[in-house]
Amino acid sequence: MKILVLGAAGAGKTTAVRAASEIAPVRTDAGATTAALDFGRVSLGPRRLYLFGAPGQSRFWFRWPDLVQGADVALVVVDSRRITDAYPVLDAVEGLRMPFAIGVNCFDGLLGRPLPDVRWALTVRDGVLVHPFDARSVESVRELLGHVARVGTGETAEPATLVDGPRAASTL
């Protein structure tokens, strides 16, 4: 299954691909940013997931059409401290007309905002998975990828909960 990993610059895409990949991830960097793609592979049970992390800076978005070909689902990585940075990415993903899920990266173990507030701010419809995760954690990224894979196959993904999960920051 081919999963596009998209998001604004600095949202945690490269970190997530590196954390979860069972092979040495392929990276194409230009200084401190991804210029072409990050590639990784994850096995979850019988499924093999191929992660294609796209550049987050808009000046590299011309590369996205090549990455989109053959993709089954997209994962949009969002930094809840910078929600407005996700708007152009979500607009582009919605234009692809492919299933997608949103992973809300928890920096320092905290959500910048409660998940319902993130969903509302992103104006995504009900039924789109919005799930917290820590891009640095193998277990957290793999859990999220399991949900994303189910979205990509049309299975029902588990709803995101905050029971024993990341805490929302106390300030908005």
C-alpha positions as CSV (number, residue, x, y, z in Angstrom):
1,M,0.0,0.0,0.0
2,K,1.4,3.4,-1.0
3,I,0.9,6.1,1.6
4,L,1.6,9.7,0.8
5,V,2.9,11.6,3.9
6,L,2.1,15.3,3.4
7,G,2.1,18.4,5.5
8,A,3.6,21.8,6.0
9,A,7.3,22.3,6.5
10,G,8.3,21.3,10.0
11,A,5.2,19.4,10.8
12,G,7.0,16.1,11.5
13,K,6.8,14.2,8.2
14,T,10.5,13.2,7.9
15,T,10.7,12.4,11.6
16,A,7.6,10.1,11.3
17,V,9.0,8.3,8.2
18,R,12.4,7.8,9.9
19,A,10.8,6.6,13.2
20,A,8.6,4.0,11.6
21,S,10.6,2.7,8.7
22,E,12.1,-0.8,9.1
23,I,14.6,0.0,6.3
24,A,17.1,2.8,6.3
25,P,14.8,5.6,5.0
26,V,15.8,7.3,1.8
27,R,16.0,11.0,2.2
28,T,16.6,13.7,-0.3
29,D,17.6,16.8,1.6
30,A,18.5,20.3,0.5
31,G,20.0,21.7,3.7
32,A,17.5,21.3,6.5
33,T,14.5,20.5,4.4
34,T,13.2,17.6,2.2
35,A,13.6,18.6,-1.5
36,A,12.2,15.5,-3.3
37,L,11.0,12.8,-1.0
38,D,11.5,10.7,2.1
39,F,10.9,7.0,1.5
40,G,10.4,4.2,4.1
41,R,8.8,0.8,4.4
42,V,6.7,-0.6,7.3
43,S,5.2,-4.0,7.7
44,L,2.1,-4.2,9.8
45,G,1.0,-7.8,10.0
46,P,0.5,-9.0,6.4
47,R,0.4,-5.4,5.0
48,R,3.5,-3.7,3.6
49,L,3.2,0.0,3.7
50,Y,5.4,2.2,1.5
51,L,5.7,5.7,2.8
52,F,6.4,8.5,0.4
53,G,7.0,11.7,2.3
54,A,6.6,14.8,0.1
55,P,8.3,18.1,0.6
56,G,6.5,20.5,2.8
57,Q,7.7,23.8,1.4
58,S,5.5,25.1,-1.4
59,R,8.4,25.8,-3.7
60,F,8.9,21.9,-3.9
61,W,5.2,21.1,-4.5
62,F,5.8,20.7,-8.2
63,R,7.1,17.3,-7.3
64,W,3.8,16.1,-5.8
65,P,2.1,14.9,-9.0
66,D,4.8,12.3,-9.5
67,L,4.4,11.1,-5.9
68,V,0.6,10.9,-6.1
69,Q,0.6,8.4,-8.9
70,G,-0.5,5.0,-7.5
71,A,-1.1,6.3,-4.0
72,D,-3.8,4.6,-2.0
73,V,-4.2,7.1,0.8
74,A,-2.7,10.3,2.1
75,L,-1.6,11.1,5.7
76,V,-1.6,14.8,6.4
77,V,0.7,15.6,9.3
78,V,-0.4,18.7,11.2
79,D,1.3,20.7,13.9
80,S,-1.6,21.9,16.1
81,R,0.5,24.9,17.1
82,R,0.5,26.1,13.5
83,I,-2.9,25.0,12.2
84,T,-3.1,27.6,9.4
85,D,0.1,26.1,7.8
86,A,-2.0,23.0,7.1
87,Y,-4.7,24.8,5.1
88,P,-2.9,24.8,1.7
89,V,-1.9,21.2,2.1
90,L,-5.5,20.1,3.0
91,D,-6.8,22.1,0.0
92,A,-4.4,20.2,-2.3
93,V,-5.2,16.8,-0.7
94,E,-8.9,17.4,-1.1
95,G,-8.3,18.2,-4.7
96,L,-6.7,14.8,-5.2
97,R,-10.0,13.0,-4.5
98,M,-8.3,10.2,-2.6
99,P,-8.9,9.0,1.0
100,F,-6.9,10.8,3.6
101,A,-6.4,10.9,7.3
102,I,-4.9,13.6,9.6
103,G,-2.2,12.9,12.1
104,V,-1.9,15.6,14.7
105,N,1.8,15.6,15.8
106,C,2.2,16.0,19.6
107,F,5.3,18.1,20.3
108,D,6.7,17.6,23.8
109,G,3.9,15.0,24.4
110,L,1.2,17.6,24.2
111,L,-1.4,18.6,21.7
112,G,-1.4,22.3,21.1
113,R,-5.2,22.2,21.1
114,P,-7.9,19.5,21.9
115,L,-8.7,17.3,18.9
116,P,-12.3,18.6,18.5
117,D,-10.8,22.1,18.2
118,V,-8.3,20.9,15.7
119,R,-11.0,19.2,13.6
120,W,-13.1,22.4,13.7
121,A,-10.2,24.7,12.8
122,L,-9.2,22.4,9.9
123,T,-12.9,22.3,8.7
124,V,-12.7,18.6,7.8
125,R,-15.9,16.7,7.5
126,D,-17.0,14.0,9.9
127,G,-15.6,10.6,8.9
128,V,-12.1,12.0,8.3
129,L,-9.8,10.4,10.8
130,V,-8.1,13.0,13.0
131,H,-5.7,11.2,15.3
132,P,-2.9,12.3,17.7
133,F,0.6,10.8,17.5
134,D,4.2,11.5,18.3
135,A,6.3,11.6,15.2
136,R,9.4,10.6,17.3
137,S,7.8,7.4,18.6
138,V,8.0,4.2,16.6
139,E,4.9,2.8,18.4
140,S,2.9,5.9,18.0
141,V,3.6,6.3,14.3
142,R,2.9,2.6,13.6
143,E,-0.4,2.8,15.4
144,L,-1.4,5.9,13.3
145,L,-0.3,4.1,10.1
146,G,-2.5,1.1,11.0
147,H,-5.5,3.5,11.1
148,V,-4.4,5.2,7.9
149,A,-4.1,1.8,6.1
150,R,-7.7,1.0,7.1
151,V,-8.8,4.3,5.7
152,G,-7.0,3.5,2.5
153,T,-8.7,0.1,2.1
154,G,-12.1,1.5,3.0
155,E,-12.3,-0.2,6.4
156,T,-13.5,1.8,9.3
157,A,-10.7,3.3,11.2
158,E,-10.8,3.5,14.9
159,P,-12.0,6.8,16.2
160,A,-9.3,8.9,17.9
161,T,-9.5,9.0,21.6
162,L,-7.4,10.7,24.3
163,V,-7.8,8.0,26.9
164,D,-4.2,7.3,28.0
165,G,-3.0,9.4,25.1
166,P,-1.4,12.8,24.7
167,R,-2.7,15.5,26.9
168,A,-4.1,18.7,25.4
169,A,-2.1,21.8,26.3
170,S,-3.9,23.9,28.9
171,T,-3.7,27.1,27.0
172,L,-5.3,27.8,23.6
